[in-house]
Amino acid sequence: MRLLLLGCTGFVGKELVPALLKEGHELCIISRKNINNLKINIPLDKFKFLKIDLSKKQNWSNENLLSNLKDSDGIINLIGEPIADKKWTDIQKEEIKKSRINTTKFLMETLKKSRINPKVIVNGSAIGFYGTSLTQEFNENSQSGKDFLANLCNKWEEVANGKPFFSRLVIFRIGIVLEAEGGALGKMLPVFKIGLGGPIGDGNQWMSWIHRSDLCGLIIKALVDKQFSGVYNAVAPEPVLMKYFSKTLGRCLKRPDLLPVPGSILKLLLGDGAKLVLDGQKVISIKLQEKVYKFKYPLLEKAIYASTKN
Ligand SMILES: NC(=O)c1ccc[n+]([C@@H]2O[C@H](COP(=O)([O-])OP(=O)(O)OC[C@H]3O[C@@H](n4cnc5c(N)ncnc54)[C@H](OP(=O)(O)O)[C@@H]3O)[C@@H](O)[C@H]2O)c1
């Protein structure tokens, strides 16, 4: 397939791009960065590249972008300002929101205005859709929550649903993506490696995770398998409590799992953004049964072990 990749230059994109090339797809990658600053370990002549900031509406009339949109069989849209890198000031919250909602809205408006009907659009969302809870279990049929991230994901999915009529839309509500070089595990690893790691908060909050290879596997399958349609929780079958996650990480690294890291430290760093980590959410998928997708890493220990073996 000819694929247009939006938001695929980050942590997920780093594995997704080579995996898509391996499947024989032709790629056009869009980024705000210069091509030489992409952190993707593949030769630059293996894909097309456009440097465009898609969060700005005026950039959607770029001729090059329009001609690549017209040529695309599929679009993967994972654009989003990171949610756990900076303190959630009002300005940062606006950026987190705008980077997802506006770009997705501009994408759908442009496709419809230019009468472009890609066969498939894979759009990101997150398990933050459900809000946090220490006790409830959420699946694809559960209602959305009421906090900032829940409202954001709800709106993000609503604008994604403004897709062209004939395009198949697959939305992944992505869980905590695991791999050593980024995301939550990337942040916890250095502390654990020096033997000072421990659960964050009281450890009784749920972590609904997915290994990065499985997220990429799901996206790749959803592109070609026409049965994929609508919303899926991109999470491994067994969510775990933070205290179990921390113990497993310590065991895999042969390091101690020490005292809990006080939630107040995370609140200092992330402000309201700490709530997601400290309260957690237990999310399962009732749509990703084994016949739909076979997880490479269904269990946490193997997922962590695979992520930390180098
Ligand atoms: N990683 C996780 O654990 C996780 C969990 C749930 C959901 N997700 C969702 O999955 C998607 C990809 O995750 P990731 O971990 O790969 O994220 P990432 O490493 O932060 O990459 C984000 C991507 O979005 C683009 N981007 C970032 N901020 C932007 C902004 N303000 N305006 C326009 N473009 C912007 C970046 O493109 P440039 O090349 O232009 O910088 C990059 O390609 C995100 O939407 C995220 O919300 C991730």
The ligand as an SDF file (V2000), in Angstrom:
LIG
                    3D

 48 52  0  0  0  0  0  0  0  0999 V2000
    3.6570    6.0130   23.9810 N   0  0  0  0  0  0  0  0  0  0  0  0
    2.5990    5.6740   24.7070 C   0  0  0  0  0  0  0  0  0  0  0  0
    2.7140    5.0060   25.7690 O   0  0  0  0  0  0  0  0  0  0  0  0
    1.2170    6.0660   24.2310 C   0  0  0  0  0  0  0  0  0  0  0  0
    0.1020    5.6800   24.9920 C   0  0  0  0  0  0  0  0  0  0  0  0
   -1.1670    6.0530   24.5710 C   0  0  0  0  0  0  0  0  0  0  0  0
   -1.3230    6.7910   23.4140 C   0  0  0  0  0  0  0  0  0  0  0  0
   -0.2320    7.1470   22.6880 N   0  0  0  0  0  0  0  0  0  0  0  0
   -0.4470    7.9790   21.4830 C   0  0  0  0  0  0  0  0  0  0  0  0
    0.2320    7.4420   20.3670 O   0  0  0  0  0  0  0  0  0  0  0  0
    0.7440    8.5080   19.5600 C   0  0  0  0  0  0  0  0  0  0  0  0
    2.2160    8.2570   19.2660 C   0  0  0  0  0  0  0  0  0  0  0  0
    2.8810    8.0780   20.4970 O   0  0  0  0  0  0  0  0  0  0  0  0
    4.4620    8.2270   20.6370 P   0  0  0  0  0  0  0  0  0  0  0  0
    4.8080    7.6660   21.9720 O   0  0  0  0  0  0  0  0  0  0  0  0
    5.1380    7.7170   19.4210 O   0  0  0  0  0  0  0  0  0  0  0  0
    4.5940    9.8170   20.7010 O   0  0  0  0  0  0  0  0  0  0  0  0
    5.8880   10.7300   20.4410 P   0  0  0  0  0  0  0  0  0  0  0  0
    7.1380    9.9570   20.5150 O   0  0  0  0  0  0  0  0  0  0  0  0
    5.7550   11.8940   21.3610 O   0  0  0  0  0  0  0  0  0  0  0  0
    5.6720   11.1970   18.9200 O   0  0  0  0  0  0  0  0  0  0  0  0
    4.6250   12.0800   18.6360 C   0  0  0  0  0  0  0  0  0  0  0  0
    4.5060   12.3740   17.1700 C   0  0  0  0  0  0  0  0  0  0  0  0
    3.5930   13.4680   17.0160 O   0  0  0  0  0  0  0  0  0  0  0  0
    4.2230   14.5920   16.4250 C   0  0  0  0  0  0  0  0  0  0  0  0
    3.9840   15.7500   17.3100 N   0  0  0  0  0  0  0  0  0  0  0  0
    4.2940   15.8380   18.6280 C   0  0  0  0  0  0  0  0  0  0  0  0
    3.8890   17.0270   19.1230 N   0  0  0  0  0  0  0  0  0  0  0  0
    3.3180   17.6870   18.0860 C   0  0  0  0  0  0  0  0  0  0  0  0
    2.7250   18.9840   17.9800 C   0  0  0  0  0  0  0  0  0  0  0  0
    2.6470   19.7950   19.0300 N   0  0  0  0  0  0  0  0  0  0  0  0
    2.2360   19.3620   16.7690 N   0  0  0  0  0  0  0  0  0  0  0  0
    2.3230   18.5260   15.7010 C   0  0  0  0  0  0  0  0  0  0  0  0
    2.8940   17.2890   15.7490 N   0  0  0  0  0  0  0  0  0  0  0  0
    3.3770   16.8860   16.9330 C   0  0  0  0  0  0  0  0  0  0  0  0
    5.7100   14.2860   16.3310 C   0  0  0  0  0  0  0  0  0  0  0  0
    6.1050   14.6710   15.0120 O   0  0  0  0  0  0  0  0  0  0  0  0
    7.3460   15.6160   14.6260 P   0  0  0  0  0  0  0  0  0  0  0  0
    8.2440   14.7420   13.8010 O   0  0  0  0  0  0  0  0  0  0  0  0
    6.7180   16.6890   13.8410 O   0  0  0  0  0  0  0  0  0  0  0  0
    7.9900   16.0650   15.9110 O   0  0  0  0  0  0  0  0  0  0  0  0
    5.7820   12.7640   16.4840 C   0  0  0  0  0  0  0  0  0  0  0  0
    5.7790   12.1530   15.2250 O   0  0  0  0  0  0  0  0  0  0  0  0
    0.4880    9.8200   20.3240 C   0  0  0  0  0  0  0  0  0  0  0  0
   -0.6290   10.4640   19.7670 O   0  0  0  0  0  0  0  0  0  0  0  0
    0.1530    9.3600   21.7350 C   0  0  0  0  0  0  0  0  0  0  0  0
   -0.8180   10.1870   22.3650 O   0  0  0  0  0  0  0  0  0  0  0  0
    1.0390    6.8080   23.0550 C   0  0  0  0  0  0  0  0  0  0  0  0
  1  2  1  0
  2  3  2  0
  2  4  1  0
  4  5  1  0
  4 48  2  0
  5  6  2  0
  6  7  1  0
  7  8  2  0
  8  9  1  0
  8 48  1  0
  9 10  1  0
  9 46  1  0
 10 11  1  0
 11 12  1  0
 11 44  1  0
 12 13  1  0
 13 14  1  0
 14 15  2  0
 14 16  1  0
 14 17  1  0
 17 18  1  0
 18 19  2  0
 18 20  1  0
 18 21  1  0
 21 22  1  0
 22 23  1  0
 23 24  1  0
 23 42  1  0
 24 25  1  0
 25 26  1  0
 25 36  1  0
 26 27  1  0
 26 35  1  0
 27 28  2  0
 28 29  1  0
 29 30  1  0
 29 35  2  0
 30 31  1  0
 30 32  2  0
 32 33  1  0
 33 34  2  0
 34 35  1  0
 36 37  1  0
 36 42  1  0
 37 38  1  0
 38 39  2  0
 38 40  1  0
 38 41  1  0
 42 43  1  0
 44 45  1  0
 44 46  1  0
 46 47  1  0
M  CHG  2   8   1  16  -1
M  END
$$$$
